Amino acid sequence: MRRISAHVLILIVFLTVTPSLHLYGSAPHEKPLDRLSSSDRETLLNRIHESREQNPDYFLALQNLVDKAPEMAAQNHSGKVSFGFHLGQEPLFLAPALELLMVSDPPPDHLSVHIWTQVKQNLIYAIGLMRDRRSLPSLVALLKCEEDPTSARIIAESIARLESDLALESLLGLADNPEQAQWFRQAVLAGLGPAKREIAAKRLADELFKRPPPEYACQLLTALGKTAIYGGWSTSSPFANEEAYTRTIATNAAVWAILEYKSDLVTRKATVALYLSSDAETLKQIRELRVAIDERQRPRLDGIYDDLRRYLENQGRIQP
């Protein structure tokens, strides 16, 4: 076996001392590998085998990182294991991560269920950041096995980050399946944001317009902010032409939530979503909305307009 590369050693040291995501949840009981079709299972196992032969140091490095998870949690002031973002910057960790999640029998004996769940969520987050569409079957299998809402949302977000029609269809199919538990469908919808697609924003807005309880409304608004985040779209994306429509849907839904919900928590989340996704066109939409709404709502809408205009000016998105 080759020596571990300097790149991997540096990454391990960096990850063990750098706090990042706040993650938590519980582990599923069903083995995800059993959820794959025979062809997908064979493809995954062959890919892991080939990667282990070509890059064994990455498998060893990830195992060392997992072994250090309790130490990382103890050193982090929040008590959390946080390495997903940094791991996601190195695509050669994909096969080792999939092996741990799909093939191994978690949790490892030396890890508590609590720590392993955090490790698992970090691995899933990292896989999403790698945006390798070949990981879709594995992520869907993991999602179907999941029993915890937070973990299910994180998996759904990683699937959404693959930015493909098939990935989005998989999520919408699960979210709209009446045979799935309500908490599961809600978690999947809350994970749609990173897809950055018009259809995702529309589905989230439609769910919000049903006036769900504030806690769920906040999750929908957070996802809406992610679908249309300003500056988060790539012109190289095949779906870049949807940006303007997606932003309009998201900002309209956020303004609606600010006007219609009495919850301060919802108002704060809606404001964040509005600020994340707004541009000069949003101000125009708000001016047009002023004519159409009840005049008792107009003073509040005027306040939203003035605050948003100042924010956009400060951010350089519009000229003073």
Residue pairs with C-beta under 8 A, 6 or more apart in sequence:
1 56
1 57
1 60
2 56
2 57
3 57
4 57
4 60
4 61
5 57
7 90
8 57
8 58
8 61
9 61
11 61
11 86
11 87
11 90
12 61
12 64
12 65
12 68
14 86
15 65
15 72
15 83
15 86
15 87
16 65
16 68
16 71
16 72
16 75
16 83
17 75
18 82
18 83
18 86
19 76
19 77
19 78
19 80
19 82
20 82
20 83
20 84
20 85
20 86
21 80
21 82
21 84
21 85
21 121
21 122
21 125
22 78
22 80
22 82
23 80
23 81
23 82
23 84
23 118
23 121
23 122
23 125
23 150
23 154
24 80
24 114
24 117
24 118
24 121
24 150
25 117
25 118
25 120
25 121
25 148
25 149
25 150
25 151
25 154
26 113
26 117
26 147
26 148
26 151
27 106
27 107
27 113
27 116
27 117
27 120
27 148
28 142
28 145
28 146
28 147
28 148
28 151
29 145
29 147
30 145
31 105
31 145
32 101
32 102
32 138
32 141
32 142
32 144
32 145
33 41
33 44
33 102
33 103
33 141
35 140
35 141
35 144
35 145
36 44
36 102
36 137
36 138
36 141
37 137
40 137
40 138
43 134
44 98
44 102
44 103
44 137
44 138
45 103
47 95
47 98
47 134
48 95
48 98
48 99
48 103
51 58
51 59
51 92
51 94
51 95
51 96
52 59
52 95
52 99
55 92
55 95
58 90
58 92
58 93
58 95
58 96
59 95
59 96
59 99
61 93
61 96
62 87
62 93
62 96
62 97
62 100
63 96
65 83
65 87
66 100
66 108
66 111
66 119
67 110
69 81
69 111
69 115
69 116
69 118
69 119
70 110
70 111
70 112
70 115
72 81
72 82
72 83
73 79
73 80
73 81
73 115
73 118
76 82
80 118
81 115
81 118
81 119
81 122
82 122
83 122
83 126
84 121
84 122
84 123
84 124
84 125
84 126
84 129
85 125
85 126
85 129
87 93
87 97
87 122
87 123
87 126
88 125
88 126
88 127
88 128
88 129
88 130
89 129
91 130
91 132
93 126
93 130
94 127
94 130
94 132
94 135
97 123
97 126
97 127
98 127
98 135
98 138
100 106
100 123
101 120
101 123
101 124
101 127
101 138
101 142
102 138
102 141
102 142
106 116
106 120
107 113
107 115
107 116
107 117
108 116
111 119
117 148
117 151
120 151
121 150
121 151
121 154
124 139
124 142
124 151
124 154
124 155
124 158
125 154
125 157
125 158
127 135
127 138
127 139
127 158
128 139
128 157
128 158
128 159
128 160
128 161
128 162
128 194
129 158
129 161
131 161
131 162
131 163
132 162
133 162
133 164
133 166
133 167
135 162
136 159
136 162
136 164
136 166
136 167
136 170
139 155
139 158
139 159
139 162
140 159
140 170
142 155
143 152
143 155
143 156
143 159
143 174
143 188
144 174
146 152
146 155
146 184
149 183
149 184
149 186
149 187
150 187
152 184
152 187
152 188
152 191
153 187
153 188
153 190
153 191
153 219
154 191
155 191
156 171
156 187
156 188
156 189
156 190
156 191
156 192
157 191
157 193
157 194
158 194
159 167
159 170
159 171
159 191
160 167
160 168
160 171
160 191
160 192
160 193
160 194
160 195
160 200
161 194
161 195
163 195
163 196
163 197
163 237
163 239
167 195
168 192
168 195
168 197
168 199
168 200
171 188
171 191
171 192
171 195
172 199
172 203
174 180
174 184
174 185
174 188
175 185
175 188
175 189
175 192
175 203
176 185
177 185
180 188
186 216
186 219
189 203
189 204
189 207
189 220
189 223
190 216
190 219
190 220
190 222
190 223
191 223
192 200
192 203
192 204
192 223
192 227
193 200
193 204
193 222
193 223
193 224
193 225
193 226
193 227
194 226
194 227
195 227
196 226
196 227
196 228
196 229
196 232
196 233
196 237
196 239
196 242
196 243
196 246
197 227
197 239
197 242
197 246
198 239
198 242
198 245
198 246
198 249
200 223
200 227
200 246
201 224
201 227
201 228
201 245
201 246
201 249
201 250
201 253
202 249
204 220
204 223
204 224
204 227
204 250
204 253
205 224
205 249
205 250
205 252
205 253
207 220
208 217
208 220
208 221
208 224
208 253
208 256
208 257
209 253
209 256
211 217
211 260
211 261
212 220
214 261
214 263
214 265
214 266
215 265
217 257
217 261
217 263
217 266
217 269
218 265
218 266
218 269
221 253
221 254
221 257
221 266
221 269
221 270
221 272
221 273
222 269
222 272
222 273
224 249
224 250
224 253
224 254
224 273
224 277
225 250
225 254
225 272
225 273
225 274
225 276
225 277
226 232
226 276
227 246
227 249
227 250
227 277
228 243
228 246
228 247
228 249
228 250
228 251
228 276
228 277
229 276
229 277
230 247
230 276
230 277
230 278
230 279
230 317
233 240
233 243
234 240
244 281
247 277
247 278
247 279
247 281
247 282
248 281
248 285
250 273
250 277
251 274
251 277
251 278
251 282
251 285
252 285
253 273
254 270
254 271
254 273
254 274
254 277
255 270
255 274
255 285
255 286
255 289
255 301
255 304
257 266
257 267
257 269
257 270
257 273
258 267
258 270
258 271
258 274
258 300
258 304
259 293
259 297
259 300
259 301
261 267
261 270
274 282
274 304
274 308
275 308
275 311
278 308
278 311
278 312
278 317
279 312
279 317
279 318
280 312
280 317
280 318
282 308
282 312
283 305
283 308
283 309
283 312
283 318
286 301
286 304
286 305
286 308
287 305
289 301
290 298
290 301
290 302
290 305
293 301
309 318
312 318
313 319
313 320
